[in-house]
């Protein structure tokens, strides 16, 4: 067993948990509005305690990581000039110190 490696992994896990504990809670009730069948994508969510801004993130369905981000400075709704087809969206809260919470994938709302 490589104890130096295990110690490194333990420190990394602790730092990750501390970062997540400092972040605001994820936004609730994240919805993708689909009733108008438009090419743009509109997302809406309920506010998160401690959040000062939100970020809408998205990636192609074949990408393992978020590829794009759009900051939402005010409000809890965003419309992007991005088609709903072949992408996965998420919304995450950001606090005043820049800590980012976990992204929430929206559910369709008709």
Gaussian input, Z-matrix of N, CA and C with variables (Angstrom, degrees):
# hf/3-21g

backbone

0 1
 N
 C     1     B1
 C     2     B2     1     A1
 N     3     B3     2     A2     1     D1
 C     4     B4     3     A3     2     D2
 C     5     B5     4     A4     3     D3
 N     6     B6     5     A5     4     D4
 C     7     B7     6     A6     5     D5
 C     8     B8     7     A7     6     D6
 N     9     B9     8     A8     7     D7
 C    10    B10     9     A9     8     D8
 C    11    B11    10    A10     9     D9
 N    12    B12    11    A11    10    D10
 C    13    B13    12    A12    11    D11
 C    14    B14    13    A13    12    D12
 N    15    B15    14    A14    13    D13
 C    16    B16    15    A15    14    D14
 C    17    B17    16    A16    15    D15
 N    18    B18    17    A17    16    D16
 C    19    B19    18    A18    17    D17
 C    20    B20    19    A19    18    D18
 N    21    B21    20    A20    19    D19
 C    22    B22    21    A21    20    D20
 C    23    B23    22    A22    21    D21
 N    24    B24    23    A23    22    D22
 C    25    B25    24    A24    23    D23
 C    26    B26    25    A25    24    D24
 N    27    B27    26    A26    25    D25
 C    28    B28    27    A27    26    D26
 C    29    B29    28    A28    27    D27
 N    30    B30    29    A29    28    D28
 C    31    B31    30    A30    29    D29
 C    32    B32    31    A31    30    D30
 N    33    B33    32    A32    31    D31
 C    34    B34    33    A33    32    D32
 C    35    B35    34    A34    33    D33
 N    36    B36    35    A35    34    D34
 C    37    B37    36    A36    35    D35
 C    38    B38    37    A37    36    D36
 N    39    B39    38    A38    37    D37
 C    40    B40    39    A39    38    D38
 C    41    B41    40    A40    39    D39
 N    42    B42    41    A41    40    D40
 C    43    B43    42    A42    41    D41
 C    44    B44    43    A43    42    D42
 N    45    B45    44    A44    43    D43
 C    46    B46    45    A45    44    D44
 C    47    B47    46    A46    45    D45
 N    48    B48    47    A47    46    D46
 C    49    B49    48    A48    47    D47
 C    50    B50    49    A49    48    D48
 N    51    B51    50    A50    49    D49
 C    52    B52    51    A51    50    D50
 C    53    B53    52    A52    51    D51
 N    54    B54    53    A53    52    D52
 C    55    B55    54    A54    53    D53
 C    56    B56    55    A55    54    D54
 N    57    B57    56    A56    55    D55
 C    58    B58    57    A57    56    D56
 C    59    B59    58    A58    57    D57
 N    60    B60    59    A59    58    D58
 C    61    B61    60    A60    59    D59
 C    62    B62    61    A61    60    D60
 N    63    B63    62    A62    61    D61
 C    64    B64    63    A63    62    D62
 C    65    B65    64    A64    63    D63
 N    66    B66    65    A65    64    D64
 C    67    B67    66    A66    65    D65
 C    68    B68    67    A67    66    D66
 N    69    B69    68    A68    67    D67
 C    70    B70    69    A69    68    D68
 C    71    B71    70    A70    69    D69
 N    72    B72    71    A71    70    D70
 C    73    B73    72    A72    71    D71
 C    74    B74    73    A73    72    D72
 N    75    B75    74    A74    73    D73
 C    76    B76    75    A75    74    D74
 C    77    B77    76    A76    75    D75
 N    78    B78    77    A77    76    D76
 C    79    B79    78    A78    77    D77
 C    80    B80    79    A79    78    D78
 N    81    B81    80    A80    79    D79
 C    82    B82    81    A81    80    D80
 C    83    B83    82    A82    81    D81
 N    84    B84    83    A83    82    D82
 C    85    B85    84    A84    83    D83
 C    86    B86    85    A85    84    D84
 N    87    B87    86    A86    85    D85
 C    88    B88    87    A87    86    D86
 C    89    B89    88    A88    87    D87
 N    90    B90    89    A89    88    D88
 C    91    B91    90    A90    89    D89
 C    92    B92    91    A91    90    D90
 N    93    B93    92    A92    91    D91
 C    94    B94    93    A93    92    D92
 C    95    B95    94    A94    93    D93
 N    96    B96    95    A95    94    D94
 C    97    B97    96    A96    95    D95
 C    98    B98    97    A97    96    D96
 N    99    B99    98    A98    97    D97
 C   100   B100    99    A99    98    D98
 C   101   B101   100   A100    99    D99
 N   102   B102   101   A101   100   D100
 C   103   B103   102   A102   101   D101
 C   104   B104   103   A103   102   D102
 N   105   B105   104   A104   103   D103
 C   106   B106   105   A105   104   D104
 C   107   B107   106   A106   105   D105
 N   108   B108   107   A107   106   D106
 C   109   B109   108   A108   107   D107
 C   110   B110   109   A109   108   D108
 N   111   B111   110   A110   109   D109
 C   112   B112   111   A111   110   D110
 C   113   B113   112   A112   111   D111
 N   114   B114   113   A113   112   D112
 C   115   B115   114   A114   113   D113
 C   116   B116   115   A115   114   D114
 N   117   B117   116   A116   115   D115
 C   118   B118   117   A117   116   D116
 C   119   B119   118   A118   117   D117
 N   120   B120   119   A119   118   D118
 C   121   B121   120   A120   119   D119
 C   122   B122   121   A121   120   D120
 N   123   B123   122   A122   121   D121
 C   124   B124   123   A123   122   D122
 C   125   B125   124   A124   123   D123
 N   126   B126   125   A125   124   D124
 C   127   B127   126   A126   125   D125
 C   128   B128   127   A127   126   D126
 N   129   B129   128   A128   127   D127
 C   130   B130   129   A129   128   D128
 C   131   B131   130   A130   129   D129
 N   132   B132   131   A131   130   D130
 C   133   B133   132   A132   131   D131
 C   134   B134   133   A133   132   D132
 N   135   B135   134   A134   133   D133
 C   136   B136   135   A135   134   D134
 C   137   B137   136   A136   135   D135
 N   138   B138   137   A137   136   D136
 C   139   B139   138   A138   137   D137
 C   140   B140   139   A139   138   D138
 N   141   B141   140   A140   139   D139
 C   142   B142   141   A141   140   D140
 C   143   B143   142   A142   141   D141
 N   144   B144   143   A143   142   D142
 C   145   B145   144   A144   143   D143
 C   146   B146   145   A145   144   D144
 N   147   B147   146   A146   145   D145
 C   148   B148   147   A147   146   D146
 C   149   B149   148   A148   147   D147
 N   150   B150   149   A149   148   D148
 C   151   B151   150   A150   149   D149
 C   152   B152   151   A151   150   D150
 N   153   B153   152   A152   151   D151
 C   154   B154   153   A153   152   D152
 C   155   B155   154   A154   153   D153
 N   156   B156   155   A155   154   D154
 C   157   B157   156   A156   155   D155
 C   158   B158   157   A157   156   D156
 N   159   B159   158   A158   157   D157
 C   160   B160   159   A159   158   D158
 C   161   B161   160   A160   159   D159
 N   162   B162   161   A161   160   D160
 C   163   B163   162   A162   161   D161
 C   164   B164   163   A163   162   D162
 N   165   B165   164   A164   163   D163
 C   166   B166   165   A165   164   D164
 C   167   B167   166   A166   165   D165
 N   168   B168   167   A167   166   D166
 C   169   B169   168   A168   167   D167
 C   170   B170   169   A169   168   D168
 N   171   B171   170   A170   169   D169
 C   172   B172   171   A171   170   D170
 C   173   B173   172   A172   171   D171
 N   174   B174   173   A173   172   D172
 C   175   B175   174   A174   173   D173
 C   176   B176   175   A175   174   D174
 N   177   B177   176   A176   175   D175
 C   178   B178   177   A177   176   D176
 C   179   B179   178   A178   177   D177
 N   180   B180   179   A179   178   D178
 C   181   B181   180   A180   179   D179
 C   182   B182   181   A181   180   D180
 N   183   B183   182   A182   181   D181
 C   184   B184   183   A183   182   D182
 C   185   B185   184   A184   183   D183
 N   186   B186   185   A185   184   D184
 C   187   B187   186   A186   185   D185
 C   188   B188   187   A187   186   D186
 N   189   B189   188   A188   187   D187
 C   190   B190   189   A189   188   D188
 C   191   B191   190   A190   189   D189
 N   192   B192   191   A191   190   D190
 C   193   B193   192   A192   191   D191
 C   194   B194   193   A193   192   D192
 N   195   B195   194   A194   193   D193
 C   196   B196   195   A195   194   D194
 C   197   B197   196   A196   195   D195
 N   198   B198   197   A197   196   D196
 C   199   B199   198   A198   197   D197
 C   200   B200   199   A199   198   D198
 N   201   B201   200   A200   199   D199
 C   202   B202   201   A201   200   D200
 C   203   B203   202   A202   201   D201
 N   204   B204   203   A203   202   D202
 C   205   B205   204   A204   203   D203
 C   206   B206   205   A205   204   D204
 N   207   B207   206   A206   205   D205
 C   208   B208   207   A207   206   D206
 C   209   B209   208   A208   207   D207
 N   210   B210   209   A209   208   D208
 C   211   B211   210   A210   209   D209
 C   212   B212   211   A211   210   D210
 N   213   B213   212   A212   211   D211
 C   214   B214   213   A213   212   D212
 C   215   B215   214   A214   213   D213
 N   216   B216   215   A215   214   D214
 C   217   B217   216   A216   215   D215
 C   218   B218   217   A217   216   D216
 N   219   B219   218   A218   217   D217
 C   220   B220   219   A219   218   D218
 C   221   B221   220   A220   219   D219
 N   222   B222   221   A221   220   D220
 C   223   B223   222   A222   221   D221
 C   224   B224   223   A223   222   D222
 N   225   B225   224   A224   223   D223
 C   226   B226   225   A225   224   D224
 C   227   B227   226   A226   225   D225
 N   228   B228   227   A227   226   D226
 C   229   B229   228   A228   227   D227
 C   230   B230   229   A229   228   D228
 N   231   B231   230   A230   229   D229
 C   232   B232   231   A231   230   D230
 C   233   B233   232   A232   231   D231
 N   234   B234   233   A233   232   D232
 C   235   B235   234   A234   233   D233
 C   236   B236   235   A235   234   D234
 N   237   B237   236   A236   235   D235
 C   238   B238   237   A237   236   D236
 C   239   B239   238   A238   237   D237
 N   240   B240   239   A239   238   D238
 C   241   B241   240   A240   239   D239
 C   242   B242   241   A241   240   D240
 N   243   B243   242   A242   241   D241
 C   244   B244   243   A243   242   D242
 C   245   B245   244   A244   243   D243
 N   246   B246   245   A245   244   D244
 C   247   B247   246   A246   245   D245
 C   248   B248   247   A247   246   D246
 N   249   B249   248   A248   247   D247
 C   250   B250   249   A249   248   D248
 C   251   B251   250   A250   249   D249
 N   252   B252   251   A251   250   D250
 C   253   B253   252   A252   251   D251
 C   254   B254   253   A253   252   D252
 N   255   B255   254   A254   253   D253
 C   256   B256   255   A255   254   D254
 C   257   B257   256   A256   255   D255
 N   258   B258   257   A257   256   D256
 C   259   B259   258   A258   257   D257
 C   260   B260   259   A259   258   D258
 N   261   B261   260   A260   259   D259
 C   262   B262   261   A261   260   D260
 C   263   B263   262   A262   261   D261
 N   264   B264   263   A263   262   D262
 C   265   B265   264   A264   263   D263
 C   266   B266   265   A265   264   D264
 N   267   B267   266   A266   265   D265
 C   268   B268   267   A267   266   D266
 C   269   B269   268   A268   267   D267
 N   270   B270   269   A269   268   D268
 C   271   B271   270   A270   269   D269
 C   272   B272   271   A271   270   D270
 N   273   B273   272   A272   271   D271
 C   274   B274   273   A273   272   D272
 C   275   B275   274   A274   273   D273
 N   276   B276   275   A275   274   D274
 C   277   B277   276   A276   275   D275
 C   278   B278   277   A277   276   D276
 N   279   B279   278   A278   277   D277
 C   280   B280   279   A279   278   D278
 C   281   B281   280   A280   279   D279
 N   282   B282   281   A281   280   D280
 C   283   B283   282   A282   281   D281
 C   284   B284   283   A283   282   D282
 N   285   B285   284   A284   283   D283
 C   286   B286   285   A285   284   D284
 C   287   B287   286   A286   285   D285
 N   288   B288   287   A287   286   D286
 C   289   B289   288   A288   287   D287
 C   290   B290   289   A289   288   D288
 N   291   B291   290   A290   289   D289
 C   292   B292   291   A291   290   D290
 C   293   B293   292   A292   291   D291
 N   294   B294   293   A293   292   D292
 C   295   B295   294   A294   293   D293
 C   296   B296   295   A295   294   D294
 N   297   B297   296   A296   295   D295
 C   298   B298   297   A297   296   D296
 C   299   B299   298   A298   297   D297
 N   300   B300   299   A299   298   D298
 C   301   B301   300   A300   299   D299
 C   302   B302   301   A301   300   D300
 N   303   B303   302   A302   301   D301
 C   304   B304   303   A303   302   D302
 C   305   B305   304   A304   303   D303
 N   306   B306   305   A305   304   D304
 C   307   B307   306   A306   305   D305
 C   308   B308   307   A307   306   D306
 N   309   B309   308   A308   307   D307
 C   310   B310   309   A309   308   D308
 C   311   B311   310   A310   309   D309
 N   312   B312   311   A311   310   D310
 C   313   B313   312   A312   311   D311
 C   314   B314   313   A313   312   D312
 N   315   B315   314   A314   313   D313
 C   316   B316   315   A315   314   D314
 C   317   B317   316   A316   315   D315
 N   318   B318   317   A317   316   D316
 C   319   B319   318   A318   317   D317
 C   320   B320   319   A319   318   D318
 N   321   B321   320   A320   319   D319
 C   322   B322   321   A321   320   D320
 C   323   B323   322   A322   321   D321
 N   324   B324   323   A323   322   D322
 C   325   B325   324   A324   323   D323
 C   326   B326   325   A325   324   D324
 N   327   B327   326   A326   325   D325
 C   328   B328   327   A327   326   D326
 C   329   B329   328   A328   327   D327

   B1=1.4341
   B2=1.5279
   B3=1.3090
   B4=1.4616
   B5=1.5264
   B6=1.3259
   B7=1.4573
   B8=1.5237
   B9=1.3338
   B10=1.4600
   B11=1.5318
   B12=1.3292
   B13=1.4625
   B14=1.5325
   B15=1.3284
   B16=1.4637
   B17=1.5282
   B18=1.3297
   B19=1.4674
   B20=1.5179
   B21=1.3285
   B22=1.4648
   B23=1.5327
   B24=1.3178
   B25=1.4681
   B26=1.5256
   B27=1.3179
   B28=1.4646
   B29=1.5288
   B30=1.3420
   B31=1.4665
   B32=1.5305
   B33=1.3280
   B34=1.4645
   B35=1.5234
   B36=1.3175
   B37=1.4651
   B38=1.5283
   B39=1.3131
   B40=1.4699
   B41=1.5287
   B42=1.3259
   B43=1.4621
   B44=1.5339
   B45=1.3177
   B46=1.4620
   B47=1.5246
   B48=1.3240
   B49=1.4585
   B50=1.5247
   B51=1.3235
   B52=1.4624
   B53=1.5214
   B54=1.3185
   B55=1.4637
   B56=1.5266
   B57=1.3311
   B58=1.4606
   B59=1.5222
   B60=1.3227
   B61=1.4652
   B62=1.5209
   B63=1.3274
   B64=1.4640
   B65=1.5224
   B66=1.3036
   B67=1.4649
   B68=1.5260
   B69=1.3299
   B70=1.4612
   B71=1.5284
   B72=1.3120
   B73=1.4692
   B74=1.5315
   B75=1.3067
   B76=1.4749
   B77=1.5274
   B78=1.3318
   B79=1.4625
   B80=1.5293
   B81=1.3216
   B82=1.4653
   B83=1.5246
   B84=1.3026
   B85=1.4722
   B86=1.5344
   B87=1.3081
   B88=1.4707
   B89=1.5282
   B90=1.3281
   B91=1.4619
   B92=1.5266
   B93=1.3245
   B94=1.4596
   B95=1.5263
   B96=1.3354
   B97=1.4539
   B98=1.5286
   B99=1.3347
   B100=1.4687
   B101=1.5191
   B102=1.3289
   B103=1.4653
   B104=1.5237
   B105=1.3229
   B106=1.4719
   B107=1.5237
   B108=1.3171
   B109=1.4682
   B110=1.5247
   B111=1.3122
   B112=1.4637
   B113=1.5244
   B114=1.3250
   B115=1.4543
   B116=1.5273
   B117=1.3398
   B118=1.4611
   B119=1.5336
   B120=1.3280
   B121=1.4549
   B122=1.5222
   B123=1.3327
   B124=1.4574
   B125=1.5191
   B126=1.3344
   B127=1.4619
   B128=1.5256
   B129=1.3282
   B130=1.4618
   B131=1.5198
   B132=1.3330
   B133=1.4633
   B134=1.5077
   B135=1.3341
   B136=1.4605
   B137=1.5194
   B138=1.3345
   B139=1.4734
   B140=1.5227
   B141=1.3141
   B142=1.4588
   B143=1.5294
   B144=1.3295
   B145=1.4639
   B146=1.5280
   B147=1.3208
   B148=1.4622
   B149=1.5146
   B150=1.3134
   B151=1.4668
   B152=1.5244
   B153=1.3291
   B154=1.4665
   B155=1.5261
   B156=1.3187
   B157=1.4593
   B158=1.5268
   B159=1.3135
   B160=1.4632
   B161=1.5142
   B162=1.3026
   B163=1.4568
   B164=1.5200
   B165=1.3238
   B166=1.4543
   B167=1.5206
   B168=1.3052
   B169=1.4609
   B170=1.5209
   B171=1.3384
   B172=1.4548
   B173=1.5142
   B174=1.3232
   B175=1.4633
   B176=1.5158
   B177=1.3138
   B178=1.4595
   B179=1.5293
   B180=1.3078
   B181=1.4660
   B182=1.5216
   B183=1.3147
   B184=1.4631
   B185=1.5272
   B186=1.3309
   B187=1.4667
   B188=1.5279
   B189=1.3316
   B190=1.4601
   B191=1.5363
   B192=1.3338
   B193=1.4637
   B194=1.5208
   B195=1.3480
   B196=1.4517
   B197=1.5207
   B198=1.3216
   B199=1.4595
   B200=1.5219
   B201=1.3283
   B202=1.4653
   B203=1.5228
   B204=1.3291
   B205=1.4655
   B206=1.5293
   B207=1.3281
   B208=1.4663
   B209=1.5247
   B210=1.3307
   B211=1.4558
   B212=1.5243
   B213=1.3285
   B214=1.4681
   B215=1.5184
   B216=1.3396
   B217=1.4638
   B218=1.5230
   B219=1.3149
   B220=1.4678
   B221=1.5190
   B222=1.3004
   B223=1.4513
   B224=1.5147
   B225=1.3157
   B226=1.4581
   B227=1.5214
   B228=1.3102
   B229=1.4651
   B230=1.5243
   B231=1.3174
   B232=1.4643
   B233=1.5241
   B234=1.3238
   B235=1.4621
   B236=1.5189
   B237=1.3202
   B238=1.4627
   B239=1.5200
   B240=1.3044
   B241=1.4645
   B242=1.5270
   B243=1.3332
   B244=1.4554
   B245=1.5232
   B246=1.3135
   B247=1.4574
   B248=1.5282
   B249=1.3199
   B250=1.4616
   B251=1.5183
   B252=1.3159
   B253=1.4602
   B254=1.5188
   B255=1.3023
   B256=1.4630
   B257=1.5216
   B258=1.3218
   B259=1.4677
   B260=1.5215
   B261=1.3227
   B262=1.4561
   B263=1.5227
   B264=1.3323
   B265=1.4590
   B266=1.5183
   B267=1.3331
   B268=1.4534
   B269=1.5152
   B270=1.3262
   B271=1.4716
   B272=1.5159
   B273=1.3369
   B274=1.4573
   B275=1.5252
   B276=1.3274
   B277=1.4614
   B278=1.5261
   B279=1.3416
   B280=1.4687
   B281=1.5252
   B282=1.3416
   B283=1.4636
   B284=1.5277
   B285=1.3239
   B286=1.4695
   B287=1.5202
   B288=1.3272
   B289=1.4652
   B290=1.5296
   B291=1.3344
   B292=1.4631
   B293=1.5166
   B294=1.3309
   B295=1.4639
   B296=1.5231
   B297=1.3127
   B298=1.4568
   B299=1.5213
   B300=1.3337
   B301=1.4576
   B302=1.5172
   B303=1.3130
   B304=1.4563
   B305=1.5289
   B306=1.3216
   B307=1.4672
   B308=1.5278
   B309=1.3249
   B310=1.4525
   B311=1.5270
   B312=1.3167
   B313=1.4738
   B314=1.5223
   B315=1.3455
   B316=1.4720
   B317=1.5233
   B318=1.3340
   B319=1.4503
   B320=1.5272
   B321=1.3141
   B322=1.4625
   B323=1.5321
   B324=1.3012
   B325=1.4630
   B326=1.5142
   B327=1.3029
   B328=1.4626
   B329=1.4866
   A1=108.76
   A2=116.96
   A3=123.04
   A4=108.61
   A5=117.60
   A6=121.88
   A7=112.59
   A8=117.85
   A9=119.97
   A10=110.54
   A11=116.47
   A12=120.61
   A13=110.85
   A14=117.20
   A15=121.35
   A16=110.21
   A17=117.31
   A18=120.98
   A19=110.46
   A20=117.87
   A21=121.83
   A22=110.62
   A23=116.88
   A24=120.89
   A25=110.55
   A26=117.95
   A27=121.38
   A28=111.07
   A29=117.25
   A30=120.74
   A31=110.74
   A32=116.76
   A33=121.06
   A34=110.68
   A35=117.88
   A36=121.54
   A37=111.18
   A38=117.55
   A39=120.96
   A40=110.83
   A41=116.69
   A42=120.08
   A43=110.93
   A44=117.63
   A45=121.52
   A46=110.49
   A47=116.93
   A48=120.26
   A49=111.82
   A50=118.07
   A51=121.25
   A52=110.75
   A53=117.10
   A54=121.00
   A55=110.98
   A56=116.84
   A57=119.83
   A58=112.09
   A59=117.20
   A60=120.48
   A61=111.53
   A62=117.78
   A63=121.94
   A64=112.20
   A65=118.05
   A66=122.77
   A67=110.80
   A68=116.61
   A69=119.74
   A70=110.92
   A71=115.42
   A72=120.97
   A73=109.65
   A74=116.87
   A75=119.52
   A76=110.69
   A77=117.78
   A78=119.95
   A79=110.21
   A80=115.61
   A81=120.68
   A82=110.38
   A83=115.35
   A84=123.50
   A85=111.84
   A86=116.90
   A87=121.00
   A88=108.18
   A89=115.71
   A90=121.49
   A91=110.60
   A92=115.41
   A93=122.57
   A94=105.87
   A95=116.57
   A96=121.03
   A97=109.31
   A98=116.07
   A99=120.32
   A100=113.78
   A101=119.16
   A102=119.34
   A103=113.96
   A104=119.40
   A105=120.98
   A106=113.59
   A107=117.83
   A108=122.60
   A109=112.81
   A110=116.61
   A111=121.53
   A112=110.02
   A113=116.35
   A114=120.72
   A115=111.70
   A116=117.78
   A117=121.28
   A118=109.15
   A119=115.87
   A120=121.03
   A121=109.40
   A122=116.57
   A123=122.18
   A124=108.43
   A125=114.97
   A126=122.46
   A127=108.79
   A128=116.89
   A129=122.34
   A130=108.17
   A131=116.35
   A132=121.34
   A133=109.83
   A134=115.22
   A135=121.39
   A136=108.84
   A137=117.40
   A138=119.55
   A139=112.72
   A140=114.31
   A141=122.82
   A142=108.92
   A143=117.06
   A144=120.78
   A145=110.09
   A146=115.68
   A147=120.95
   A148=114.83
   A149=118.58
   A150=121.24
   A151=110.51
   A152=115.99
   A153=120.65
   A154=110.85
   A155=116.90
   A156=122.21
   A157=108.13
   A158=114.35
   A159=121.02
   A160=108.16
   A161=115.99
   A162=121.56
   A163=108.75
   A164=115.05
   A165=120.63
   A166=105.46
   A167=116.52
   A168=121.74
   A169=108.07
   A170=115.97
   A171=119.44
   A172=110.62
   A173=112.96
   A174=121.18
   A175=107.96
   A176=116.06
   A177=119.23
   A178=108.05
   A179=116.16
   A180=119.55
   A181=112.72
   A182=117.38
   A183=120.26
   A184=113.07
   A185=118.31
   A186=121.61
   A187=110.31
   A188=118.39
   A189=120.76
   A190=113.80
   A191=117.80
   A192=122.18
   A193=110.10
   A194=115.95
   A195=120.92
   A196=108.23
   A197=117.10
   A198=122.04
   A199=112.97
   A200=117.44
   A201=121.36
   A202=109.26
   A203=115.36
   A204=120.83
   A205=109.14
   A206=115.56
   A207=122.33
   A208=106.84
   A209=117.12
   A210=121.81
   A211=109.69
   A212=115.71
   A213=122.54
   A214=106.15
   A215=115.98
   A216=121.17
   A217=113.52
   A218=117.00
   A219=119.10
   A220=109.18
   A221=115.13
   A222=120.53
   A223=113.13
   A224=114.13
   A225=121.41
   A226=110.11
   A227=114.67
   A228=121.17
   A229=107.86
   A230=116.09
   A231=120.41
   A232=109.29
   A233=115.35
   A234=121.58
   A235=107.44
   A236=115.81
   A237=121.51
   A238=110.02
   A239=116.08
   A240=122.59
   A241=108.84
   A242=115.58
   A243=122.80
   A244=106.98
   A245=117.13
   A246=121.38
   A247=110.76
   A248=115.52
   A249=121.21
   A250=112.29
   A251=116.72
   A252=121.38
   A253=111.26
   A254=115.98
   A255=123.78
   A256=115.21
   A257=118.10
   A258=120.88
   A259=108.99
   A260=115.44
   A261=123.10
   A262=106.62
   A263=116.53
   A264=121.83
   A265=110.60
   A266=115.01
   A267=122.05
   A268=108.74
   A269=116.89
   A270=122.07
   A271=106.88
   A272=116.11
   A273=120.43
   A274=109.89
   A275=115.41
   A276=122.56
   A277=109.67
   A278=115.05
   A279=121.78
   A280=107.56
   A281=117.66
   A282=120.20
   A283=110.87
   A284=116.37
   A285=121.74
   A286=112.90
   A287=117.75
   A288=121.29
   A289=112.61
   A290=116.74
   A291=120.12
   A292=114.39
   A293=117.66
   A294=120.27
   A295=109.20
   A296=116.18
   A297=121.95
   A298=109.97
   A299=114.94
   A300=120.20
   A301=110.60
   A302=115.18
   A303=120.83
   A304=109.70
   A305=118.29
   A306=120.17
   A307=111.35
   A308=115.04
   A309=122.62
   A310=107.46
   A311=116.83
   A312=121.94
   A313=107.64
   A314=117.95
   A315=120.00
   A316=112.64
   A317=113.65
   A318=121.64
   A319=107.72
   A320=118.67
   A321=119.83
   A322=111.20
   A323=115.50
   A324=121.58
   A325=108.11
   A326=116.34
   A327=121.32
   A328=112.04
   D1=135.16
   D2=179.22
   D3=-92.23
   D4=96.92
   D5=-174.22
   D6=-68.27
   D7=-30.97
   D8=176.28
   D9=-63.80
   D10=-41.54
   D11=178.66
   D12=-65.97
   D13=-43.42
   D14=179.21
   D15=-61.89
   D16=-40.21
   D17=177.88
   D18=-64.89
   D19=-39.89
   D20=177.84
   D21=-62.48
   D22=-45.00
   D23=179.05
   D24=-63.03
   D25=-40.02
   D26=178.73
   D27=-63.50
   D28=-41.21
   D29=177.76
   D30=-65.56
   D31=-40.79
   D32=177.88
   D33=-63.18
   D34=-44.14
   D35=178.04
   D36=-61.97
   D37=-41.76
   D38=179.30
   D39=-64.31
   D40=-42.80
   D41=178.84
   D42=-64.81
   D43=-38.91
   D44=178.37
   D45=-64.65
   D46=-45.49
   D47=178.77
   D48=-63.86
   D49=-38.40
   D50=177.57
   D51=-64.60
   D52=-40.46
   D53=178.34
   D54=-64.07
   D55=-44.84
   D56=178.56
   D57=-66.00
   D58=-35.50
   D59=178.86
   D60=-68.37
   D61=-27.38
   D62=179.35
   D63=-81.20
   D64=-18.32
   D65=-174.92
   D66=-79.35
   D67=155.08
   D68=175.44
   D69=-69.46
   D70=161.60
   D71=178.55
   D72=-64.81
   D73=151.57
   D74=177.11
   D75=-63.41
   D76=149.43
   D77=176.23
   D78=-64.50
   D79=149.94
   D80=-178.44
   D81=-101.18
   D82=157.90
   D83=174.03
   D84=51.61
   D85=50.61
   D86=178.70
   D87=-76.21
   D88=123.54
   D89=-176.40
   D90=-126.81
   D91=146.07
   D92=171.00
   D93=-105.78
   D94=117.67
   D95=-176.84
   D96=-79.00
   D97=120.02
   D98=-172.47
   D99=-122.36
   D100=-0.16
   D101=-172.32
   D102=-69.36
   D103=-23.53
   D104=-178.23
   D105=-86.45
   D106=-9.78
   D107=179.38
   D108=52.18
   D109=41.25
   D110=178.12
   D111=-91.80
   D112=165.97
   D113=-179.40
   D114=-76.88
   D115=-30.75
   D116=177.25
   D117=-70.16
   D118=163.25
   D119=178.95
   D120=-117.55
   D121=125.80
   D122=177.08
   D123=-113.36
   D124=127.80
   D125=178.10
   D126=-118.18
   D127=143.06
   D128=176.93
   D129=-137.43
   D130=149.72
   D131=-178.10
   D132=-154.90
   D133=165.85
   D134=174.97
   D135=-88.98
   D136=148.32
   D137=-177.47
   D138=-63.69
   D139=155.15
   D140=179.54
   D141=-112.22
   D142=134.16
   D143=179.13
   D144=-61.10
   D145=131.21
   D146=178.27
   D147=89.01
   D148=-7.59
   D149=-178.93
   D150=-84.04
   D151=136.75
   D152=173.81
   D153=-107.55
   D154=-26.26
   D155=173.74
   D156=-142.57
   D157=172.63
   D158=176.37
   D159=-130.91
   D160=158.04
   D161=174.14
   D162=-126.50
   D163=129.91
   D164=170.88
   D165=-94.85
   D166=124.11
   D167=179.81
   D168=-116.43
   D169=151.28
   D170=176.16
   D171=-153.79
   D172=160.31
   D173=-178.77
   D174=-151.49
   D175=159.25
   D176=173.75
   D177=-70.01
   D178=157.65
   D179=-176.05
   D180=-64.14
   D181=-19.94
   D182=-179.42
   D183=-95.62
   D184=-3.94
   D185=-178.24
   D186=-89.71
   D187=139.51
   D188=-179.36
   D189=-82.66
   D190=-19.37
   D191=-176.26
   D192=-124.29
   D193=159.45
   D194=175.69
   D195=-64.08
   D196=130.97
   D197=-176.57
   D198=-102.37
   D199=-28.72
   D200=-173.86
   D201=-133.69
   D202=153.08
   D203=178.45
   D204=-142.68
   D205=139.66
   D206=175.23
   D207=-128.52
   D208=121.51
   D209=179.83
   D210=-80.90
   D211=136.35
   D212=175.57
   D213=-113.01
   D214=104.32
   D215=-172.95
   D216=-75.59
   D217=-31.02
   D218=-179.27
   D219=-143.42
   D220=146.73
   D221=177.69
   D222=87.64
   D223=177.88
   D224=-178.13
   D225=-128.64
   D226=42.26
   D227=179.61
   D228=-153.10
   D229=141.79
   D230=179.23
   D231=-146.35
   D232=139.17
   D233=173.27
   D234=-117.74
   D235=124.82
   D236=-178.59
   D237=-114.26
   D238=147.11
   D239=176.15
   D240=-83.33
   D241=52.31
   D242=-178.96
   D243=-130.43
   D244=130.93
   D245=178.96
   D246=-69.01
   D247=148.16
   D248=177.60
   D249=-72.74
   D250=-17.00
   D251=-176.44
   D252=-75.28
   D253=135.00
   D254=172.03
   D255=64.27
   D256=22.39
   D257=173.63
   D258=-135.87
   D259=158.27
   D260=174.85
   D261=-117.07
   D262=129.56
   D263=179.89
   D264=-104.34
   D265=159.24
   D266=172.58
   D267=-151.45
   D268=155.48
   D269=176.49
   D270=-127.35
   D271=130.16
   D272=178.15
   D273=-129.86
   D274=151.11
   D275=179.28
   D276=-91.60
   D277=147.88
   D278=178.45
   D279=-129.58
   D280=131.11
   D281=179.50
   D282=-91.55
   D283=-179.22
   D284=-176.34
   D285=-63.29
   D286=-27.56
   D287=179.75
   D288=-85.75
   D289=-2.52
   D290=179.08
   D291=91.47
   D292=6.03
   D293=176.71
   D294=-70.55
   D295=130.19
   D296=-179.09
   D297=-103.76
   D298=131.71
   D299=177.55
   D300=-82.91
   D301=-179.83
   D302=178.63
   D303=-73.04
   D304=139.24
   D305=178.43
   D306=-75.52
   D307=147.64
   D308=178.14
   D309=-113.05
   D310=126.66
   D311=177.62
   D312=-79.00
   D313=129.96
   D314=-176.53
   D315=-74.12
   D316=154.85
   D317=171.53
   D318=-100.40
   D319=146.36
   D320=177.95
   D321=-68.93
   D322=141.82
   D323=175.37
   D324=-125.71
   D325=125.48
   D326=-176.40
   D327=-98.10

